[in-house]
Amino acid sequence: MDPVFYNKDGSLTRYALLCGYVQTKGNRQLYQEHTCYHVVVEVDGKFLRESTYSLTEARKAYRKLGKKSN
């Protein structure tokens, strides 16, 4: 069975993030480092960062911080 890197909605799977892939959309990034998920968004030349141990919480932050950047 081949590894799956994308979910049906186009986001990266947990496995892809573990392999070092970075989910990027515009000026947003979601990536995993060791056991922690990081979300980074650039807004007006400043970087907003949020870190969590839960992928679900990281995805929520990715969407929430993305709205601030628009």
Secondary structure, DSSP 8 states (H G I E B T S, - for coil): -----B-TTS-B-HHHHHTT--EEETTEEEEEETTEEEEEEEETTEEEEEEES-HHHHHHHHHHHHHHH-
